[in-house]
Amino acid sequence: SVAVAGSFNDWSTDMHLMRQVHEDGLWQITIPLEPGEHLFMYVVDGKHWVRPPLADDYVPDGFGNDNGVVVVEEGGASAS
């Protein structure tokens, strides 16, 4: 399983579960977000936190890794 945990869902590891859309490992989810910057990471199998490779930016998470940052502009209400 793969989930998106972030500042928009109190870092829940099971609130936003992704679905596999291709056998080569492509996973997808669409989450409505308010405008602004949101921190996030991927959580694999409920326990492995993975740095998102295609984030808009990165910030240290305080645990030796980086959180991804997604920026939602005014008028753009979701991120995939």
BAVO-456799 format. One record per atom (N, C-alpha, C): y, x, z; atom name. Coordinates in steps of 0.1 Angstrom, whole numbers, m for minus. Each point is the difference from the previous one (the first is absolute). Example, Ala and Ser with C-alpha at 12.3 -4.5 7.8 and 13.67 -1.06 7.14 Angstrom:
<recs>
<rec py="m57" px="132" pz="78" atomo="N"/>
<rec py="12" px="m9" pz="0" atomo="CA"/>
<rec py="12" px="9" pz="0" atomo="C"/>
<rec py="11" px="m4" pz="m7" atomo="N"/>
<rec py="11" px="9" pz="0" atomo="CA"/>
<rec py="11" px="m8" pz="8" atomo="C"/>
</recs>
This chain:
<recs>
<rec py="m12" px="8" pz="0" atomo="N"/>
<rec py="12" px="m8" pz="0" atomo="CA"/>
<rec py="12" px="9" pz="0" atomo="C"/>
<rec py="11" px="m5" pz="m6" atomo="N"/>
<rec py="13" px="6" pz="0" atomo="CA"/>
<rec py="11" px="m10" pz="4" atomo="C"/>
<rec py="8" px="4" pz="10" atomo="N"/>
<rec py="11" px="m9" pz="4" atomo="CA"/>
<rec py="13" px="8" pz="0" atomo="C"/>
<rec py="11" px="m8" pz="m1" atomo="N"/>
<rec py="13" px="6" pz="1" atomo="CA"/>
<rec py="6" px="m3" pz="14" atomo="C"/>
<rec py="3" px="11" pz="8" atomo="N"/>
<rec py="6" px="m2" pz="13" atomo="CA"/>
<rec py="14" px="6" pz="m1" atomo="C"/>
<rec py="9" px="m7" pz="7" atomo="N"/>
<rec py="14" px="5" pz="m1" atomo="CA"/>
<rec py="10" px="m6" pz="10" atomo="C"/>
<rec py="12" px="4" pz="m2" atomo="N"/>
<rec py="10" px="m5" pz="9" atomo="CA"/>
<rec py="3" px="m15" pz="m2" atomo="C"/>
<rec py="m5" px="m6" pz="m11" atomo="N"/>
<rec py="2" px="m14" pz="m3" atomo="CA"/>
<rec py="m11" px="m9" pz="6" atomo="C"/>
<rec py="m11" px="6" pz="5" atomo="N"/>
<rec py="m10" px="m8" pz="6" atomo="CA"/>
<rec py="m5" px="6" pz="14" atomo="C"/>
<rec py="10" px="7" pz="6" atomo="N"/>
<rec py="m3" px="7" pz="13" atomo="CA"/>
<rec py="m12" px="9" pz="0" atomo="C"/>
<rec py="m2" px="6" pz="m12" atomo="N"/>
<rec py="m11" px="10" pz="m2" atomo="CA"/>
<rec py="m14" px="m6" pz="2" atomo="C"/>
<rec py="m1" px="m12" pz="m4" atomo="N"/>
<rec py="m13" px="m7" pz="1" atomo="CA"/>
<rec py="m10" px="6" pz="m10" atomo="C"/>
<rec py="m12" px="3" pz="4" atomo="N"/>
<rec py="m10" px="6" pz="m9" atomo="CA"/>
<rec py="m9" px="m10" pz="m7" atomo="C"/>
<rec py="3" px="m13" pz="3" atomo="N"/>
<rec py="m8" px="m10" pz="m7" atomo="CA"/>
<rec py="8" px="m12" pz="m5" atomo="C"/>
<rec py="13" px="0" pz="1" atomo="N"/>
<rec py="8" px="m12" pz="m4" atomo="CA"/>
<rec py="1" px="0" pz="m15" atomo="C"/>
<rec py="2" px="11" pz="m7" atomo="N"/>
<rec py="2" px="1" pz="m14" atomo="CA"/>
<rec py="m11" px="8" pz="m7" atomo="C"/>
<rec py="m12" px="m7" pz="m2" atomo="N"/>
<rec py="m11" px="6" pz="m6" atomo="CA"/>
<rec py="2" px="0" pz="m15" atomo="C"/>
<rec py="m3" px="11" pz="m7" atomo="N"/>
<rec py="1" px="2" pz="m14" atomo="CA"/>
<rec py="m13" px="m5" pz="m6" atomo="C"/>
<rec py="1" px="m3" pz="m13" atomo="N"/>
<rec py="m12" px="m3" pz="m8" atomo="CA"/>
<rec py="m3" px="10" pz="m11" atomo="C"/>
<rec py="m12" px="4" pz="m2" atomo="N"/>
<rec py="m3" px="9" pz="m10" atomo="CA"/>
<rec py="0" px="m7" pz="m14" atomo="C"/>
<rec py="8" px="5" pz="m9" atomo="N"/>
<rec py="2" px="m6" pz="m13" atomo="CA"/>
<rec py="m6" px="7" pz="m11" atomo="C"/>
<rec py="m6" px="12" pz="3" atomo="N"/>
<rec py="m7" px="8" pz="m11" atomo="CA"/>
<rec py="m10" px="9" pz="7" atomo="C"/>
<rec py="m11" px="2" pz="m7" atomo="N"/>
<rec py="m11" px="7" pz="6" atomo="CA"/>
<rec py="3" px="15" pz="2" atomo="C"/>
<rec py="11" px="5" pz="m6" atomo="N"/>
<rec py="4" px="14" pz="2" atomo="CA"/>
<rec py="7" px="3" pz="13" atomo="C"/>
<rec py="2" px="m11" pz="8" atomo="N"/>
<rec py="6" px="2" pz="13" atomo="CA"/>
<rec py="14" px="m5" pz="1" atomo="C"/>
<rec py="5" px="m7" pz="m10" atomo="N"/>
<rec py="13" px="m6" pz="1" atomo="CA"/>
<rec py="0" px="m13" pz="9" atomo="C"/>
<rec py="9" px="0" pz="10" atomo="N"/>
<rec py="2" px="m11" pz="9" atomo="CA"/>
<rec py="14" px="m5" pz="m1" atomo="C"/>
<rec py="1" px="m13" pz="3" atomo="N"/>
<rec py="13" px="m6" pz="m2" atomo="CA"/>
<rec py="3" px="m11" pz="10" atomo="C"/>
<rec py="13" px="m2" pz="3" atomo="N"/>
<rec py="5" px="m11" pz="8" atomo="CA"/>
<rec py="15" px="m2" pz="m3" atomo="C"/>
<rec py="5" px="m12" pz="2" atomo="N"/>
<rec py="14" px="m3" pz="m1" atomo="CA"/>
<rec py="4" px="m5" pz="13" atomo="C"/>
<rec py="11" px="6" pz="6" atomo="N"/>
<rec py="5" px="m4" pz="13" atomo="CA"/>
<rec py="14" px="m3" pz="m1" atomo="C"/>
<rec py="5" px="m13" pz="3" atomo="N"/>
<rec py="14" px="m3" pz="0" atomo="CA"/>
<rec py="7" px="8" pz="11" atomo="C"/>
<rec py="11" px="7" pz="m4" atomo="N"/>
<rec py="7" px="8" pz="10" atomo="CA"/>
<rec py="15" px="m3" pz="m1" atomo="C"/>
<rec py="7" px="1" pz="11" atomo="N"/>
<rec py="14" px="m1" pz="0" atomo="CA"/>
<rec py="7" px="12" pz="m6" atomo="C"/>
<rec py="12" px="m1" pz="m5" atomo="N"/>
<rec py="7" px="12" pz="m5" atomo="CA"/>
<rec py="1" px="11" pz="11" atomo="C"/>
<rec py="m1" px="12" pz="m4" atomo="N"/>
<rec py="2" px="11" pz="9" atomo="CA"/>
<rec py="m12" px="10" pz="m2" atomo="C"/>
<rec py="0" px="10" pz="9" atomo="N"/>
<rec py="m11" px="10" pz="0" atomo="CA"/>
<rec py="m11" px="m4" pz="10" atomo="C"/>
<rec py="m12" px="1" pz="m5" atomo="N"/>
<rec py="m12" px="m3" pz="9" atomo="CA"/>
<rec py="m9" px="12" pz="0" atomo="C"/>
<rec py="m5" px="3" pz="11" atomo="N"/>
<rec py="m10" px="11" pz="2" atomo="CA"/>
<rec py="m14" px="m6" pz="m1" atomo="C"/>
<rec py="m9" px="8" pz="m6" atomo="N"/>
<rec py="m14" px="m5" pz="m2" atomo="CA"/>
<rec py="m10" px="11" pz="m2" atomo="C"/>
<rec py="m13" px="m3" pz="3" atomo="N"/>
<rec py="m11" px="9" pz="m3" atomo="CA"/>
<rec py="m12" px="m9" pz="m4" atomo="C"/>
<rec py="m9" px="6" pz="m7" atomo="N"/>
<rec py="m13" px="m7" pz="m3" atomo="CA"/>
<rec py="m10" px="3" pz="11" atomo="C"/>
<rec py="m8" px="m10" pz="3" atomo="N"/>
<rec py="m10" px="1" pz="11" atomo="CA"/>
<rec py="m14" px="m3" pz="m7" atomo="C"/>
<rec py="m8" px="10" pz="m1" atomo="N"/>
<rec py="m13" px="m1" pz="m6" atomo="CA"/>
<rec py="m11" px="m2" pz="10" atomo="C"/>
<rec py="m8" px="m11" pz="m2" atomo="N"/>
<rec py="m11" px="m3" pz="9" atomo="CA"/>
<rec py="4" px="m2" pz="15" atomo="C"/>
<rec py="13" px="m5" pz="1" atomo="N"/>
<rec py="5" px="m3" pz="14" atomo="CA"/>
<rec py="3" px="12" pz="9" atomo="C"/>
<rec py="m2" px="12" pz="m5" atomo="N"/>
<rec py="3" px="11" pz="9" atomo="CA"/>
<rec py="6" px="13" pz="m7" atomo="C"/>
<rec py="m1" px="2" pz="m13" atomo="N"/>
<rec py="5" px="12" pz="m6" atomo="CA"/>
<rec py="14" px="m3" pz="m6" atomo="C"/>
<rec py="10" px="6" pz="6" atomo="N"/>
<rec py="14" px="m2" pz="m5" atomo="CA"/>
<rec py="3" px="9" pz="m11" atomo="C"/>
<rec py="4" px="m5" pz="m12" atomo="N"/>
<rec py="2" px="8" pz="m12" atomo="CA"/>
<rec py="15" px="m1" pz="m4" atomo="C"/>
<rec py="5" px="12" pz="m3" atomo="N"/>
<rec py="14" px="1" pz="m5" atomo="CA"/>
<rec py="0" px="m7" pz="m14" atomo="C"/>
<rec py="10" px="m9" pz="m3" atomo="N"/>
<rec py="0" px="m6" pz="m13" atomo="CA"/>
<rec py="6" px="9" pz="m10" atomo="C"/>
<rec py="m8" px="3" pz="m11" atomo="N"/>
<rec py="4" px="11" pz="m9" atomo="CA"/>
<rec py="12" px="m4" pz="m9" atomo="C"/>
<rec py="3" px="m13" pz="m2" atomo="N"/>
<rec py="10" px="m4" pz="m9" atomo="CA"/>
<rec py="12" px="m7" pz="7" atomo="C"/>
<rec py="2" px="4" pz="12" atomo="N"/>
<rec py="12" px="m6" pz="8" atomo="CA"/>
<rec py="13" px="4" pz="m6" atomo="C"/>
<rec py="10" px="m8" pz="2" atomo="N"/>
<rec py="14" px="4" pz="m4" atomo="CA"/>
<rec py="5" px="12" pz="7" atomo="C"/>
<rec py="m4" px="3" pz="12" atomo="N"/>
<rec py="4" px="11" pz="8" atomo="CA"/>
<rec py="m10" px="1" pz="12" atomo="C"/>
<rec py="2" px="11" pz="8" atomo="N"/>
<rec py="m9" px="2" pz="12" atomo="CA"/>
<rec py="8" px="4" pz="12" atomo="C"/>
<rec py="m4" px="m4" pz="12" atomo="N"/>
<rec py="6" px="5" pz="12" atomo="CA"/>
<rec py="m12" px="4" pz="10" atomo="C"/>
<rec py="3" px="10" pz="8" atomo="N"/>
<rec py="m11" px="3" pz="10" atomo="CA"/>
<rec py="m3" px="m11" pz="9" atomo="C"/>
<rec py="m13" px="m2" pz="3" atomo="N"/>
<rec py="m4" px="m11" pz="9" atomo="CA"/>
<rec py="m1" px="4" pz="15" atomo="C"/>
<rec py="2" px="13" pz="3" atomo="N"/>
<rec py="m1" px="4" pz="14" atomo="CA"/>
<rec py="m14" px="3" pz="4" atomo="C"/>
<rec py="m10" px="m1" pz="m9" atomo="N"/>
<rec py="m14" px="3" pz="3" atomo="CA"/>
<rec py="m5" px="11" pz="m9" atomo="C"/>
<rec py="9" px="7" pz="m7" atomo="N"/>
<rec py="m4" px="11" pz="m9" atomo="CA"/>
<rec py="m3" px="m5" pz="m15" atomo="C"/>
<rec py="4" px="m12" pz="m3" atomo="N"/>
<rec py="m2" px="m5" pz="m13" atomo="CA"/>
<rec py="14" px="m6" pz="m5" atomo="C"/>
<rec py="0" px="m6" pz="m12" atomo="N"/>
<rec py="12" px="m6" pz="m5" atomo="CA"/>
<rec py="m2" px="m15" pz="m3" atomo="C"/>
<rec py="9" px="m8" pz="4" atomo="N"/>
<rec py="0" px="m14" pz="m4" atomo="CA"/>
<rec py="6" px="m1" pz="m13" atomo="C"/>
<rec py="m5" px="m9" pz="m9" atomo="N"/>
<rec py="7" px="m3" pz="m12" atomo="CA"/>
<rec py="12" px="m9" pz="3" atomo="C"/>
<rec py="9" px="0" pz="m9" atomo="N"/>
<rec py="12" px="m8" pz="1" atomo="CA"/>
<rec py="1" px="m8" pz="m13" atomo="C"/>
<rec py="1" px="m13" pz="1" atomo="N"/>
<rec py="2" px="m9" pz="m12" atomo="CA"/>
<rec py="14" px="m6" pz="2" atomo="C"/>
<rec py="8" px="1" pz="m11" atomo="N"/>
<rec py="14" px="m6" pz="1" atomo="CA"/>
<rec py="0" px="m12" pz="m8" atomo="C"/>
<rec py="4" px="m11" pz="6" atomo="N"/>
<rec py="1" px="m13" pz="m7" atomo="CA"/>
<rec py="15" px="m3" pz="m1" atomo="C"/>
<rec py="4" px="m1" pz="m13" atomo="N"/>
<rec py="14" px="m3" pz="m3" atomo="CA"/>
<rec py="3" px="m15" pz="2" atomo="C"/>
<rec py="13" px="m3" pz="2" atomo="N"/>
<rec py="4" px="m14" pz="1" atomo="CA"/>
<rec py="m4" px="m7" pz="m13" atomo="C"/>
<rec py="m7" px="m11" pz="1" atomo="N"/>
<rec py="m4" px="m8" pz="m11" atomo="CA"/>
<rec py="m15" px="4" pz="m5" atomo="C"/>
<rec py="m6" px="10" pz="7" atomo="N"/>
<rec py="m13" px="4" pz="m3" atomo="CA"/>
<rec py="m8" px="m2" pz="13" atomo="C"/>
<rec py="m8" px="m11" pz="0" atomo="N"/>
<rec py="m5" px="m5" pz="13" atomo="CA"/>
<rec py="m15" px="4" pz="2" atomo="C"/>
<rec py="m6" px="9" pz="m8" atomo="N"/>
<rec py="m13" px="4" pz="3" atomo="CA"/>
<rec py="m3" px="14" pz="m5" atomo="C"/>
<rec py="m11" px="5" pz="6" atomo="N"/>
<rec py="m4" px="14" pz="m5" atomo="CA"/>
<rec py="m15" px="m1" pz="m2" atomo="C"/>
<rec py="m5" px="7" pz="m10" atomo="N"/>
<rec py="m14" px="0" pz="m3" atomo="CA"/>
<rec py="m6" px="13" pz="3" atomo="C"/>
</recs>
